[in-house]
Amino acid sequence: MTESEFLDAAESTLRAIEQALDASAADVDVERSGNVLTLVFDDASRAVVNIQVPMSQIWLAGRSGAHHFALREGAWVDTRDGTELFAALSRVVSAQAAQAVVLKPKR
């Protein structure tokens, strides 16, 4: 995959994350700065989703730890355990928002 193809896929995914959070019932403020999404929760905790161009990955960091996702066969999967990005993000948001949240990209 070329850098341009990676950037297109990653940017599309960040937009999908923003849309999924907007459509959810979670009380999360989303701040965007370039390739970085910062999720701010009521308790002032944060989670960060960002594009790592040199690694061709999307990174997610929250209170529960950090995850690195690579695009494999059309899905962003955790490089350590194979968890899909939106499943991991749902867990992070649920824990930090103190409410069950299931995030899914629009199809």
N, CA, C and O atoms as CSV, one atom per row, in Angstrom:
chain,resi,resn,atom,element,x,y,z
A,1,MET,N,N,0.844,-1.167,0.000
A,1,MET,CA,C,0.000,0.000,0.000
A,1,MET,C,C,0.894,1.236,0.000
A,1,MET,O,O,1.873,1.313,0.743
A,2,THR,N,N,0.549,2.180,-0.828
A,2,THR,CA,C,1.316,3.422,-0.891
A,2,THR,C,C,0.945,4.306,0.299
A,2,THR,O,O,-0.069,4.088,0.962
A,3,GLU,N,N,1.778,5.295,0.550
A,3,GLU,CA,C,1.489,6.236,1.634
A,3,GLU,C,C,0.176,6.969,1.375
A,3,GLU,O,O,-0.602,7.205,2.299
A,4,SER,N,N,-0.064,7.324,0.128
A,4,SER,CA,C,-1.304,8.007,-0.233
A,4,SER,C,C,-2.528,7.126,0.037
A,4,SER,O,O,-3.539,7.603,0.554
A,5,GLU,N,N,-2.433,5.856,-0.310
A,5,GLU,CA,C,-3.543,4.921,-0.049
A,5,GLU,C,C,-3.766,4.752,1.457
A,5,GLU,O,O,-4.903,4.710,1.926
A,6,PHE,N,N,-2.668,4.657,2.201
A,6,PHE,CA,C,-2.786,4.556,3.657
A,6,PHE,C,C,-3.478,5.785,4.227
A,6,PHE,O,O,-4.395,5.667,5.040
A,7,LEU,N,N,-3.037,6.968,3.799
A,7,LEU,CA,C,-3.620,8.209,4.319
A,7,LEU,C,C,-5.107,8.307,3.991
A,7,LEU,O,O,-5.893,8.748,4.830
A,8,ASP,N,N,-5.500,7.907,2.801
A,8,ASP,CA,C,-6.917,7.914,2.430
A,8,ASP,C,C,-7.721,6.992,3.346
A,8,ASP,O,O,-8.784,7.373,3.838
A,9,ALA,N,N,-7.215,5.786,3.572
A,9,ALA,CA,C,-7.917,4.823,4.428
A,9,ALA,C,C,-7.967,5.301,5.873
A,9,ALA,O,O,-9.001,5.184,6.530
A,10,ALA,N,N,-6.870,5.834,6.364
A,10,ALA,CA,C,-6.811,6.299,7.751
A,10,ALA,C,C,-7.707,7.512,7.967
A,10,ALA,O,O,-8.407,7.597,8.977
A,11,GLU,N,N,-7.689,8.434,7.039
A,11,GLU,CA,C,-8.546,9.625,7.148
A,11,GLU,C,C,-10.018,9.232,7.127
A,11,GLU,O,O,-10.812,9.758,7.907
A,12,SER,N,N,-10.376,8.331,6.259
A,12,SER,CA,C,-11.745,7.835,6.199
A,12,SER,C,C,-12.149,7.201,7.528
A,12,SER,O,O,-13.290,7.346,7.967
A,13,THR,N,N,-11.227,6.509,8.158
A,13,THR,CA,C,-11.503,5.866,9.436
A,13,THR,C,C,-11.679,6.897,10.542
A,13,THR,O,O,-12.569,6.742,11.378
A,14,LEU,N,N,-10.867,7.936,10.574
A,14,LEU,CA,C,-11.053,8.984,11.579
A,14,LEU,C,C,-12.410,9.656,11.418
A,14,LEU,O,O,-13.078,9.950,12.410
A,15,ARG,N,N,-12.819,9.900,10.186
A,15,ARG,CA,C,-14.151,10.479,9.952
A,15,ARG,C,C,-15.242,9.528,10.431
A,15,ARG,O,O,-16.241,9.962,11.005
A,16,ALA,N,N,-15.053,8.230,10.194
A,16,ALA,CA,C,-16.038,7.237,10.637
A,16,ALA,C,C,-16.114,7.185,12.165
A,16,ALA,O,O,-17.192,6.999,12.730
A,17,ILE,N,N,-14.978,7.348,12.824
A,17,ILE,CA,C,-14.970,7.382,14.292
A,17,ILE,C,C,-15.738,8.595,14.781
A,17,ILE,O,O,-16.557,8.481,15.693
A,18,GLU,N,N,-15.488,9.757,14.187
A,18,GLU,CA,C,-16.211,10.974,14.572
A,18,GLU,C,C,-17.715,10.790,14.386
A,18,GLU,O,O,-18.495,11.155,15.266
A,19,GLN,N,N,-18.125,10.232,13.259
A,19,GLN,CA,C,-19.547,10.010,12.986
A,19,GLN,C,C,-20.153,9.019,13.969
A,19,GLN,O,O,-21.270,9.223,14.445
A,20,ALA,N,N,-19.433,7.955,14.276
A,20,ALA,CA,C,-19.939,6.948,15.210
A,20,ALA,C,C,-20.113,7.540,16.602
A,20,ALA,O,O,-21.098,7.253,17.281
A,21,LEU,N,N,-19.170,8.357,17.025
A,21,LEU,CA,C,-19.298,9.000,18.336
A,21,LEU,C,C,-20.447,9.991,18.357
A,21,LEU,O,O,-21.185,10.061,19.340
A,22,ASP,N,N,-20.611,10.758,17.287
A,22,ASP,CA,C,-21.732,11.703,17.197
A,22,ASP,C,C,-23.072,10.980,17.249
A,22,ASP,O,O,-24.028,11.491,17.833
A,23,ALA,N,N,-23.150,9.801,16.647
A,23,ALA,CA,C,-24.400,9.042,16.599
A,23,ALA,C,C,-24.664,8.267,17.888
A,23,ALA,O,O,-25.776,7.783,18.103
A,24,SER,N,N,-23.656,8.145,18.741
A,24,SER,CA,C,-23.823,7.366,19.972
A,24,SER,C,C,-24.461,8.224,21.068
A,24,SER,O,O,-24.567,9.444,20.945
A,25,ALA,N,N,-24.875,7.558,22.129
A,25,ALA,CA,C,-25.445,8.255,23.280
A,25,ALA,C,C,-24.366,8.688,24.262
A,25,ALA,O,O,-24.671,9.307,25.282
A,26,ALA,N,N,-23.119,8.372,23.969
A,26,ALA,CA,C,-22.021,8.701,24.879
A,26,ALA,C,C,-21.818,10.209,24.954
A,26,ALA,O,O,-21.890,10.915,23.948
A,27,ASP,N,N,-21.564,10.680,26.167
A,27,ASP,CA,C,-21.285,12.097,26.366
A,27,ASP,C,C,-19.778,12.306,26.249
A,27,ASP,O,O,-19.052,12.333,27.243
A,28,VAL,N,N,-19.337,12.452,25.008
A,28,VAL,CA,C,-17.914,12.578,24.699
A,28,VAL,C,C,-17.731,13.760,23.762
A,28,VAL,O,O,-18.399,13.866,22.734
A,29,ASP,N,N,-16.825,14.637,24.130
A,29,ASP,CA,C,-16.470,15.732,23.229
A,29,ASP,C,C,-15.316,15.262,22.349
A,29,ASP,O,O,-14.357,14.667,22.841
A,30,VAL,N,N,-15.411,15.528,21.060
A,30,VAL,CA,C,-14.372,15.117,20.120
A,30,VAL,C,C,-13.689,16.368,19.585
A,30,VAL,O,O,-14.332,17.259,19.030
A,31,GLU,N,N,-12.382,16.414,19.763
A,31,GLU,CA,C,-11.582,17.522,19.251
A,31,GLU,C,C,-10.654,16.967,18.177
A,31,GLU,O,O,-10.009,15.936,18.365
A,32,ARG,N,N,-10.598,17.666,17.055
A,32,ARG,CA,C,-9.760,17.216,15.928
A,32,ARG,C,C,-8.676,18.236,15.670
A,32,ARG,O,O,-8.938,19.434,15.566
A,33,SER,N,N,-7.446,17.743,15.567
A,33,SER,CA,C,-6.323,18.586,15.202
A,33,SER,C,C,-5.441,17.778,14.258
A,33,SER,O,O,-4.680,16.914,14.694
A,34,GLY,N,N,-5.547,18.063,12.972
A,34,GLY,CA,C,-4.776,17.320,11.977
A,34,GLY,C,C,-5.129,15.851,11.994
A,34,GLY,O,O,-6.288,15.484,11.800
A,35,ASN,N,N,-4.140,15.007,12.223
A,35,ASN,CA,C,-4.332,13.556,12.219
A,35,ASN,C,C,-4.631,12.997,13.608
A,35,ASN,O,O,-4.453,11.803,13.849
A,36,VAL,N,N,-5.083,13.857,14.521
A,36,VAL,CA,C,-5.299,13.434,15.902
A,36,VAL,C,C,-6.736,13.754,16.334
A,36,VAL,O,O,-7.212,14.880,16.190
A,37,LEU,N,N,-7.413,12.723,16.870
A,37,LEU,CA,C,-8.712,12.909,17.517
A,37,LEU,C,C,-8.495,12.771,19.015
A,37,LEU,O,O,-7.933,11.778,19.477
A,38,THR,N,N,-8.937,13.760,19.769
A,38,THR,CA,C,-8.890,13.672,21.222
A,38,THR,C,C,-10.319,13.568,21.721
A,38,THR,O,O,-11.152,14.425,21.427
A,39,LEU,N,N,-10.597,12.515,22.475
A,39,LEU,CA,C,-11.907,12.293,23.054
A,39,LEU,C,C,-11.845,12.738,24.503
A,39,LEU,O,O,-11.020,12.244,25.272
A,40,VAL,N,N,-12.715,13.671,24.884
A,40,VAL,CA,C,-12.710,14.218,26.234
A,40,VAL,C,C,-14.003,13.787,26.924
A,40,VAL,O,O,-15.100,14.011,26.413
A,41,PHE,N,N,-13.852,13.165,28.089
A,41,PHE,CA,C,-14.984,12.609,28.827
A,41,PHE,C,C,-15.376,13.519,29.988
A,41,PHE,O,O,-14.622,14.418,30.361
A,42,ASP,N,N,-16.558,13.283,30.557
A,42,ASP,CA,C,-17.075,14.118,31.644
A,42,ASP,C,C,-16.126,14.221,32.830
A,42,ASP,O,O,-16.072,15.256,33.494
A,43,ASP,N,N,-15.381,13.157,33.099
A,43,ASP,CA,C,-14.458,13.172,34.241
A,43,ASP,C,C,-13.114,13.815,33.884
A,43,ASP,O,O,-12.161,13.742,34.660
A,44,ALA,N,N,-13.045,14.438,32.720
A,44,ALA,CA,C,-11.853,15.133,32.200
A,44,ALA,C,C,-10.771,14.168,31.715
A,44,ALA,O,O,-9.687,14.605,31.327
A,45,SER,N,N,-11.050,12.862,31.732
A,45,SER,CA,C,-10.086,11.923,31.158
A,45,SER,C,C,-10.131,12.046,29.640
A,45,SER,O,O,-11.077,12.595,29.074
A,46,ARG,N,N,-9.115,11.536,29.008
A,46,ARG,CA,C,-8.996,11.637,27.560
A,46,ARG,C,C,-8.594,10.300,26.959
A,46,ARG,O,O,-7.973,9.459,27.608
A,47,ALA,N,N,-8.964,10.136,25.717
A,47,ALA,CA,C,-8.458,9.051,24.886
A,47,ALA,C,C,-8.045,9.709,23.577
A,47,ALA,O,O,-8.655,10.685,23.141
A,48,VAL,N,N,-7.022,9.175,22.967
A,48,VAL,CA,C,-6.485,9.782,21.747
A,48,VAL,C,C,-6.412,8.726,20.652
A,48,VAL,O,O,-5.943,7.610,20.874
A,49,VAL,N,N,-6.886,9.102,19.465
A,49,VAL,CA,C,-6.771,8.272,18.268
A,49,VAL,C,C,-5.952,9.085,17.272
A,49,VAL,O,O,-6.305,10.219,16.946
A,50,ASN,N,N,-4.863,8.503,16.796
A,50,ASN,CA,C,-4.069,9.274,15.836
A,50,ASN,C,C,-3.479,8.389,14.757
A,50,ASN,O,O,-3.281,7.187,14.931
A,51,ILE,N,N,-3.209,9.033,13.641
A,51,ILE,CA,C,-2.623,8.374,12.478
A,51,ILE,C,C,-1.103,8.446,12.609
A,51,ILE,O,O,-0.534,9.522,12.794
A,52,GLN,N,N,-0.459,7.294,12.512
A,52,GLN,CA,C,0.997,7.210,12.552
A,52,GLN,C,C,1.487,6.855,11.147
A,52,GLN,O,O,1.589,5.680,10.795
A,53,VAL,N,N,1.785,7.868,10.361
A,53,VAL,CA,C,2.160,7.660,8.963
A,53,VAL,C,C,3.422,6.811,8.823
A,53,VAL,O,O,3.425,5.889,8.007
A,54,PRO,N,N,4.504,7.074,9.584
A,54,PRO,CA,C,5.718,6.276,9.380
A,54,PRO,C,C,5.508,4.776,9.632
A,54,PRO,O,O,6.188,3.942,9.033
A,55,MET,N,N,4.569,4.440,10.517
A,55,MET,CA,C,4.308,3.045,10.850
A,55,MET,C,C,3.144,2.463,10.035
A,55,MET,O,O,2.894,1.259,10.089
A,56,SER,N,N,2.439,3.308,9.285
A,56,SER,CA,C,1.219,2.905,8.564
A,56,SER,C,C,0.215,2.268,9.529
A,56,SER,O,O,-0.332,1.196,9.274
A,57,GLN,N,N,-0.005,2.969,10.646
A,57,GLN,CA,C,-0.901,2.469,11.675
A,57,GLN,C,C,-1.788,3.580,12.208
A,57,GLN,O,O,-1.516,4.767,12.025
A,58,ILE,N,N,-2.860,3.158,12.874
A,58,ILE,CA,C,-3.678,4.049,13.685
A,58,ILE,C,C,-3.453,3.627,15.126
A,58,ILE,O,O,-3.528,2.443,15.456
A,59,TRP,N,N,-3.177,4.600,15.980
A,59,TRP,CA,C,-2.933,4.314,17.389
A,59,TRP,C,C,-4.092,4.823,18.232
A,59,TRP,O,O,-4.672,5.871,17.946
A,60,LEU,N,N,-4.420,4.074,19.267
A,60,LEU,CA,C,-5.463,4.426,20.231
A,60,LEU,C,C,-4.850,4.355,21.617
A,60,LEU,O,O,-4.272,3.333,21.987
A,61,ALA,N,N,-4.968,5.419,22.381
A,61,ALA,CA,C,-4.472,5.427,23.756
A,61,ALA,C,C,-5.577,5.929,24.673
A,61,ALA,O,O,-6.204,6.956,24.413
A,62,GLY,N,N,-5.800,5.199,25.733
A,62,GLY,CA,C,-6.782,5.579,26.747
A,62,GLY,C,C,-6.283,5.133,28.105
A,62,GLY,O,O,-5.148,4.674,28.237
A,63,ARG,N,N,-7.130,5.267,29.116
A,63,ARG,CA,C,-6.727,4.850,30.464
A,63,ARG,C,C,-6.323,3.386,30.522
A,63,ARG,O,O,-5.450,3.011,31.305
A,64,SER,N,N,-6.953,2.559,29.700
A,64,SER,CA,C,-6.692,1.118,29.740
A,64,SER,C,C,-5.402,0.712,29.034
A,64,SER,O,O,-4.986,-0.443,29.125
A,65,GLY,N,N,-4.772,1.642,28.337
A,65,GLY,CA,C,-3.524,1.333,27.660
A,65,GLY,C,C,-3.522,1.801,26.220
A,65,GLY,O,O,-4.402,2.540,25.779
A,66,ALA,N,N,-2.510,1.349,25.500
A,66,ALA,CA,C,-2.320,1.772,24.111
A,66,ALA,C,C,-2.478,0.588,23.169
A,66,ALA,O,O,-2.147,-0.549,23.505
A,67,HIS,N,N,-2.990,0.885,21.988
A,67,HIS,CA,C,-3.212,-0.130,20.958
A,67,HIS,C,C,-2.722,0.420,19.628
A,67,HIS,O,O,-2.875,1.606,19.336
A,68,HIS,N,N,-2.136,-0.451,18.833
A,68,HIS,CA,C,-1.674,-0.073,17.494
A,68,HIS,C,C,-2.443,-0.938,16.493
A,68,HIS,O,O,-2.515,-2.158,16.638
A,69,PHE,N,N,-3.017,-0.287,15.476
A,69,PHE,CA,C,-3.849,-0.978,14.494
A,69,PHE,C,C,-3.251,-0.841,13.109
A,69,PHE,O,O,-2.844,0.244,12.691
A,70,ALA,N,N,-3.205,-1.962,12.404
A,70,ALA,CA,C,-2.732,-1.989,11.024
A,70,ALA,C,C,-3.883,-2.437,10.132
A,70,ALA,O,O,-4.736,-3.219,10.552
A,71,LEU,N,N,-3.902,-1.945,8.916
A,71,LEU,CA,C,-4.944,-2.306,7.963
A,71,LEU,C,C,-4.598,-3.650,7.342
A,71,LEU,O,O,-3.596,-3.799,6.642
A,72,ARG,N,N,-5.461,-4.629,7.621
A,72,ARG,CA,C,-5.252,-5.982,7.099
A,72,ARG,C,C,-6.553,-6.495,6.518
A,72,ARG,O,O,-7.563,-6.593,7.216
A,73,GLU,N,N,-6.523,-6.819,5.244
A,73,GLU,CA,C,-7.694,-7.359,4.554
A,73,GLU,C,C,-8.938,-6.494,4.773
A,73,GLU,O,O,-10.033,-7.005,5.009
A,74,GLY,N,N,-8.748,-5.185,4.692
A,74,GLY,CA,C,-9.860,-4.247,4.765
A,74,GLY,C,C,-10.322,-3.876,6.155
A,74,GLY,O,O,-11.303,-3.145,6.292
A,75,ALA,N,N,-9.648,-4.356,7.201
A,75,ALA,CA,C,-10.041,-4.034,8.571
A,75,ALA,C,C,-8.817,-3.566,9.360
A,75,ALA,O,O,-7.706,-4.055,9.154
A,76,TRP,N,N,-9.038,-2.617,10.259
A,76,TRP,CA,C,-7.982,-2.151,11.148
A,76,TRP,C,C,-7.950,-3.093,12.344
A,76,TRP,O,O,-8.908,-3.155,13.113
A,77,VAL,N,N,-6.849,-3.828,12.502
A,77,VAL,CA,C,-6.744,-4.811,13.575
A,77,VAL,C,C,-5.532,-4.527,14.456
A,77,VAL,O,O,-4.483,-4.085,13.987
A,78,ASP,N,N,-5.713,-4.799,15.753
A,78,ASP,CA,C,-4.654,-4.605,16.737
A,78,ASP,C,C,-3.483,-5.521,16.384
A,78,ASP,O,O,-3.662,-6.718,16.157
A,79,THR,N,N,-2.314,-4.955,16.343
A,79,THR,CA,C,-1.135,-5.721,15.948
A,79,THR,C,C,-0.730,-6.759,16.994
A,79,THR,O,O,0.055,-7.659,16.695
A,80,ARG,N,N,-1.252,-6.646,18.210
A,80,ARG,CA,C,-0.919,-7.610,19.258
A,80,ARG,C,C,-1.931,-8.738,19.363
A,80,ARG,O,O,-1.555,-9.908,19.436
A,81,ASP,N,N,-3.228,-8.387,19.370
A,81,ASP,CA,C,-4.223,-9.435,19.639
A,81,ASP,C,C,-5.290,-9.600,18.563
A,81,ASP,O,O,-6.173,-10.448,18.700
A,82,GLY,N,N,-5.227,-8.808,17.495
A,82,GLY,CA,C,-6.161,-8.955,16.385
A,82,GLY,C,C,-7.522,-8.328,16.593
A,82,GLY,O,O,-8.406,-8.496,15.753
A,83,THR,N,N,-7.720,-7.604,17.696
A,83,THR,CA,C,-8.995,-6.935,17.950
A,83,THR,C,C,-9.232,-5.861,16.902
A,83,THR,O,O,-8.311,-5.130,16.535
A,84,GLU,N,N,-10.459,-5.764,16.422
A,84,GLU,CA,C,-10.845,-4.753,15.435
A,84,GLU,C,C,-10.904,-3.389,16.126
A,84,GLU,O,O,-11.279,-3.297,17.295
A,85,LEU,N,N,-10.533,-2.333,15.400
A,85,LEU,CA,C,-10.446,-0.975,15.943
A,85,LEU,C,C,-11.723,-0.519,16.630
A,85,LEU,O,O,-11.663,-0.037,17.761
A,86,PHE,N,N,-12.875,-0.653,15.986
A,86,PHE,CA,C,-14.110,-0.145,16.580
A,86,PHE,C,C,-14.507,-0.932,17.830
A,86,PHE,O,O,-15.127,-0.373,18.735
A,87,ALA,N,N,-14.161,-2.209,17.893
A,87,ALA,CA,C,-14.425,-3.000,19.101
A,87,ALA,C,C,-13.558,-2.491,20.255
A,87,ALA,O,O,-14.044,-2.324,21.373
A,88,ALA,N,N,-12.289,-2.249,19.983
A,88,ALA,CA,C,-11.386,-1.723,21.012
A,88,ALA,C,C,-11.815,-0.326,21.444
A,88,ALA,O,O,-11.824,-0.016,22.635
A,89,LEU,N,N,-12.169,0.510,20.483
A,89,LEU,CA,C,-12.616,1.866,20.793
A,89,LEU,C,C,-13.894,1.836,21.625
A,89,LEU,O,O,-14.053,2.642,22.542
A,90,SER,N,N,-14.798,0.925,21.317
A,90,SER,CA,C,-16.032,0.792,22.101
A,90,SER,C,C,-15.711,0.469,23.558
A,90,SER,O,O,-16.336,1.020,24.464
A,91,ARG,N,N,-14.751,-0.412,23.790
A,91,ARG,CA,C,-14.356,-0.764,25.162
A,91,ARG,C,C,-13.756,0.438,25.884
A,91,ARG,O,O,-14.091,0.706,27.038
A,92,VAL,N,N,-12.873,1.159,25.204
A,92,VAL,CA,C,-12.227,2.327,25.813
A,92,VAL,C,C,-13.271,3.390,26.148
A,92,VAL,O,O,-13.275,3.926,27.257
A,93,VAL,N,N,-14.147,3.697,25.206
A,93,VAL,CA,C,-15.166,4.720,25.427
A,93,VAL,C,C,-16.139,4.273,26.523
A,93,VAL,O,O,-16.513,5.078,27.376
A,94,SER,N,N,-16.543,3.031,26.512
A,94,SER,CA,C,-17.456,2.526,27.548
A,94,SER,C,C,-16.844,2.683,28.937
A,94,SER,O,O,-17.513,3.134,29.867
A,95,ALA,N,N,-15.591,2.316,29.075
A,95,ALA,CA,C,-14.925,2.410,30.378
A,95,ALA,C,C,-14.780,3.854,30.835
A,95,ALA,O,O,-15.037,4.167,31.998
A,96,GLN,N,N,-14.375,4.723,29.939
A,96,GLN,CA,C,-14.121,6.102,30.334
A,96,GLN,C,C,-15.386,6.943,30.413
A,96,GLN,O,O,-15.411,7.940,31.134
A,97,ALA,N,N,-16.429,6.571,29.696
A,97,ALA,CA,C,-17.702,7.297,29.771
A,97,ALA,C,C,-18.603,6.716,30.856
A,97,ALA,O,O,-19.642,7.295,31.176
A,98,ALA,N,N,-18.213,5.581,31.420
A,98,ALA,CA,C,-18.979,4.895,32.472
A,98,ALA,C,C,-20.382,4.542,31.996
A,98,ALA,O,O,-21.352,4.658,32.745
A,99,GLN,N,N,-20.478,4.109,30.738
A,99,GLN,CA,C,-21.736,3.640,30.183
A,99,GLN,C,C,-21.412,2.738,28.995
A,99,GLN,O,O,-20.398,2.912,28.320
A,100,ALA,N,N,-22.282,1.787,28.763
A,100,ALA,CA,C,-22.057,0.861,27.645
A,100,ALA,C,C,-22.224,1.595,26.312
A,100,ALA,O,O,-23.250,2.227,26.060
A,101,VAL,N,N,-21.213,1.500,25.483
A,101,VAL,CA,C,-21.225,2.165,24.183
A,101,VAL,C,C,-20.714,1.168,23.143
A,101,VAL,O,O,-19.660,0.557,23.320
A,102,VAL,N,N,-21.465,1.014,22.072
A,102,VAL,CA,C,-21.025,0.178,20.954
A,102,VAL,C,C,-20.887,1.102,19.744
A,102,VAL,O,O,-21.870,1.682,19.281
A,103,LEU,N,N,-19.689,1.230,19.250
A,103,LEU,CA,C,-19.426,2.092,18.098
A,103,LEU,C,C,-19.223,1.233,16.873
A,103,LEU,O,O,-18.498,0.239,16.901
A,104,LYS,N,N,-19.874,1.633,15.798
A,104,LYS,CA,C,-19.735,0.926,14.527
A,104,LYS,C,C,-19.657,1.953,13.415
A,104,LYS,O,O,-20.327,2.985,13.467
A,105,PRO,N,N,-18.839,1.673,12.410
A,105,PRO,CA,C,-18.795,2.601,11.273
A,105,PRO,C,C,-20.082,2.470,10.464
A,105,PRO,O,O,-20.685,1.399,10.389
A,106,LYS,N,N,-20.482,3.577,9.866
A,106,LYS,CA,C,-21.636,3.537,8.968
A,106,LYS,C,C,-21.287,2.701,7.759
A,106,LYS,O,O,-20.162,2.764,7.263
A,107,ARG,N,N,-22.212,1.938,7.290
A,107,ARG,CA,C,-21.986,1.098,6.108
A,107,ARG,C,C,-22.664,1.703,4.935
A,107,ARG,O,O,-22.600,1.154,3.835
